[in-house]
Amino acid sequence: MDNLEMFTVYRGPKDYPDEFVVRRFVLLPKPTPCEIVARSETLEGVRAALSPYLVCLGREPDDDPSIVEVWL
């Protein structure tokens, strides 16, 4: 089975308060801890690190305020 991955873009998370950060989460087949895949001072900078085959889902109203968008 292939992995189902999700990439979450954050603005100013606690560990990098002055940057945008992308964290990768593996959801299937077994959830695994996240890893940082990109950091930048700009949103465009972290988006450039994402695969062009991903789809942006935006964000949910109940998401943490530091979450900008989620990509699958």
C-alpha angles and dihedrals in degrees: 000000000000122000121260106218132188126195118205121197115210131190114211102346116187094260094049105024096170099046146064112244133192117207123192119218124189108214102174146070086010124356111244134185118272128259130201111249100173142013128185143152088240137053090229089055095059093040088057088062093057124092114260087229094068123100122223114231095183115217138299122241091242095051120118108275091244092062111099100176145331127231129200 
